[in-house]
Amino acid sequence: MKFRLKKSDFIAIVLALAVIIFLTLLPSPKDNNPPVPPDSKHRVLKLEKDCLACHVQGGERPLKERHPKRQDCFRCHRVGGA
């Protein structure tokens, strides 16, 4: 018994590949947000919770009001300014 692909199978495969390629080309949050500065204060950061030492309300550099209330900084900000 031979297995043969139909025309509709090829179309489905091509569409699936097109969707995968499209999704991989979408910009990530790291592409659109400022990087973590490569200065001495930021170079020592290892944990994202350490960012909150300065970036909280009343801290040295509080986050803007419109900034998302998250604590996973490295998800959106590249480390080392690269």
Secondary structure, 3 states (H helix, E strand, C coil): CCCCCCHHHHHHHHHHHHHHHHHHHCCCHHHHCCCCCCCHHHHCCCCHHHHHHCCCCCCCCCCCCCCCCCCCHHHHCCHHHC
